[in-house]
Amino acid sequence: MTDMAGRFWGVITTAVLCKAQNGSSQIAITFNVTHDGQGQELPNAFERRVFLSFSGGAKPYTEGKLKRLNFNGSYRQPQFAPADGGCWLDCQPHTYDGKTTMRWDLAPTGPGELDPVDNDVLRQLEAEWKAKNTPATRPAGRPAPAQKPTTNTPAPTAAPPVAEDQGEQGEQGEQAPPADENGPF
């Protein structure tokens, strides 16, 4: 079968620790690929190898993948007990030195499922986001001066109140002017 890009279901048949072309250690896990990404059985199952490197920065990722496969910890006689009896695999084109090949790897998770990150990672990512994307604040000091009211404020519609002891008449016996609908001003 020709390799096609996509997600597939496979069952581990063998695994062996070996050397990569660059001399670093890797584990080669052979899978019997039986289903496509929608869970449909393939008309012809086929075998593919997934290579997991132990070199440099790849080692933590490899150890995480081995843990997901319930690796027994023996590199001399590696055995696995994946929770569902197999695992999802991704097949993607990969170009190196001008040559494109199909690279097989363990899928991060099954279709539609995502592995959550722990709280430390969440806190770190949120702090980095906030530091990069929060606008700078003014330094502490005197508060900004209050803004003057605008002159476009509408005038009150009622007449100013009259003191209780003045009744209908002003201080000198004058009658208060009638209330104007446009206000006192």
C-alpha positions as CSV (number, residue, x, y, z in Angstrom):
1,M,0.0,0.0,0.0
2,T,1.2,3.5,-0.8
3,D,1.5,5.7,2.2
4,M,-1.1,8.4,2.4
5,A,-1.1,11.4,4.7
6,G,-3.5,11.1,7.5
7,R,-4.4,9.4,10.8
8,F,-4.4,5.6,11.2
9,W,-4.9,3.0,13.9
10,G,-2.2,0.5,14.5
11,V,-1.3,-2.3,16.9
12,I,2.3,-2.8,18.1
13,T,3.9,-6.0,16.8
14,T,7.6,-5.5,17.7
15,A,10.1,-3.0,19.1
16,V,13.8,-2.8,19.2
17,L,16.4,-0.3,20.4
18,C,18.8,0.6,17.6
19,K,21.1,3.3,16.3
20,A,20.0,6.0,13.9
21,Q,22.0,7.0,10.9
22,N,23.6,9.8,12.9
23,G,24.7,7.3,15.6
24,S,22.2,8.3,18.3
25,S,20.0,5.8,20.1
26,Q,16.4,5.3,19.0
27,I,13.6,2.8,19.5
28,A,12.0,1.4,16.4
29,I,8.4,0.3,17.0
30,T,6.6,-1.7,14.3
31,F,2.8,-1.3,14.0
32,N,0.3,-3.4,12.1
33,V,-1.9,-0.6,10.6
34,T,-5.5,-1.8,10.4
35,H,-7.9,1.2,10.4
36,D,-8.1,4.7,8.9
37,G,-8.7,7.9,10.8
38,Q,-12.5,7.4,10.8
39,G,-12.1,3.9,12.4
40,Q,-12.9,2.1,9.1
41,E,-11.1,-1.2,8.7
42,L,-8.6,-1.0,5.8
43,P,-9.0,-3.6,3.1
44,N,-5.4,-4.6,3.5
45,A,-3.5,-4.1,6.7
46,F,0.1,-3.2,6.5
47,E,3.2,-2.6,8.7
48,R,4.9,0.7,9.4
49,R,7.7,1.6,11.8
50,V,7.8,4.6,14.1
51,F,11.3,5.8,15.2
52,L,11.6,7.5,18.5
53,S,14.9,9.2,19.2
54,F,16.8,9.5,22.5
55,S,19.1,12.3,21.2
56,G,19.3,15.7,22.8
57,G,16.0,17.6,23.1
58,A,14.0,14.7,21.6
59,K,14.5,12.5,24.7
60,P,11.6,14.0,26.8
61,Y,9.2,13.6,24.0
62,T,10.2,10.0,23.4
63,E,9.8,9.2,27.1
64,G,6.4,10.8,27.1
65,K,5.3,8.7,24.1
66,L,6.7,5.5,25.6
67,K,4.8,6.3,28.8
68,R,1.5,6.7,26.8
69,L,2.1,3.2,25.4
70,N,2.6,1.8,28.9
71,F,6.2,0.8,28.1
72,N,7.6,-1.8,30.5
73,G,10.9,0.0,30.9
74,S,13.1,-2.8,29.5
75,Y,15.1,-1.6,26.5
76,R,16.5,-5.2,26.1
77,Q,13.0,-6.7,25.8
78,P,10.6,-3.8,25.2
79,Q,7.0,-4.5,25.7
80,F,3.9,-2.3,25.5
81,A,0.4,-2.4,26.8
82,P,-1.5,0.5,25.2
83,A,-4.8,1.2,27.0
84,D,-6.9,0.5,23.9
85,G,-4.8,-2.3,22.6
86,G,-3.3,-0.1,19.9
87,C,-2.8,3.6,19.2
88,W,-3.4,6.4,16.7
89,L,-0.6,7.1,14.2
90,D,0.0,10.1,12.0
91,C,1.5,9.8,8.6
92,Q,2.8,13.1,7.2
93,P,5.2,14.1,4.3
94,H,8.6,15.1,5.5
95,T,11.4,16.6,3.3
96,Y,15.0,16.3,4.2
97,D,18.0,17.0,1.8
98,G,15.5,17.5,-1.0
99,K,14.0,14.1,-0.6
100,T,10.3,13.8,0.5
101,T,9.3,10.7,2.5
102,M,6.2,9.8,4.5
103,R,7.0,10.0,8.2
104,W,5.0,7.9,10.7
105,D,4.7,9.0,14.3
106,L,2.4,8.5,17.3
107,A,-0.5,10.8,17.0
108,P,-0.7,13.3,19.9
109,T,-4.1,11.8,20.9
110,G,-7.0,10.0,19.4
111,P,-9.4,11.8,17.0
112,G,-11.2,14.6,18.8
113,E,-9.4,14.2,22.1
114,L,-6.7,16.4,23.5
115,D,-4.3,15.9,26.4
116,P,-4.6,18.7,28.9
117,V,-1.5,20.5,30.1
118,D,-0.7,20.8,33.8
119,N,-1.2,24.0,35.9
120,D,2.4,25.0,35.8
121,V,2.4,25.2,32.1
122,L,-0.9,27.2,32.1
123,R,0.5,29.7,34.6
124,Q,3.7,30.1,32.6
125,L,1.9,30.6,29.3
126,E,-0.6,33.1,30.8
127,A,2.2,35.1,32.4
128,E,4.1,35.3,29.1
129,W,1.0,36.3,27.2
130,K,0.2,39.0,29.8
131,A,3.7,40.4,29.7
132,K,3.7,40.6,25.9
133,N,0.2,41.8,25.4
134,T,-0.9,44.0,28.3
135,P,-0.5,47.7,27.6
136,A,1.9,49.6,29.8
137,T,0.4,51.3,32.8
138,R,1.2,54.8,34.0
139,P,3.7,54.9,36.8
140,A,2.4,55.6,40.3
141,G,2.4,59.3,41.2
142,R,0.0,62.2,41.3
143,P,-3.4,61.4,39.9
144,A,-4.3,63.0,36.6
145,P,-6.1,66.3,36.9
146,A,-9.9,66.2,36.8
147,Q,-11.4,67.1,33.5
148,K,-13.5,70.3,33.3
149,P,-17.1,69.8,32.6
150,T,-18.1,70.5,29.0
151,T,-20.2,73.5,28.1
152,N,-22.6,71.4,26.0
153,T,-24.5,70.0,28.9
154,P,-28.2,70.6,28.7
155,A,-29.8,73.0,31.2
156,P,-32.1,71.6,33.8
157,T,-35.8,71.7,32.8
158,A,-37.2,72.8,36.2
159,A,-37.0,76.1,38.0
160,P,-34.5,76.4,40.8
161,P,-36.0,75.4,44.2
162,V,-37.6,78.2,46.3
163,A,-36.7,78.3,50.0
164,E,-39.5,77.2,52.3
165,D,-39.7,80.4,54.3
166,Q,-39.9,82.5,51.1
167,G,-43.2,80.9,49.9
168,E,-44.3,82.4,46.6
169,Q,-42.4,85.6,47.3
170,G,-38.7,86.4,47.2
171,E,-36.7,88.0,50.0
172,Q,-37.9,91.5,49.4
173,G,-41.5,90.6,48.7
174,E,-41.0,90.0,45.1
175,Q,-42.8,87.2,43.4
176,A,-40.7,84.4,42.0
177,P,-40.5,84.4,38.3
178,P,-42.7,81.7,36.6
179,A,-40.9,78.5,35.6
180,D,-39.7,78.6,32.0
181,E,-39.7,75.3,30.0
182,N,-36.3,76.1,28.7
183,G,-34.8,76.4,32.2
184,P,-33.7,79.3,34.4
185,F,-30.9,80.3,32.1
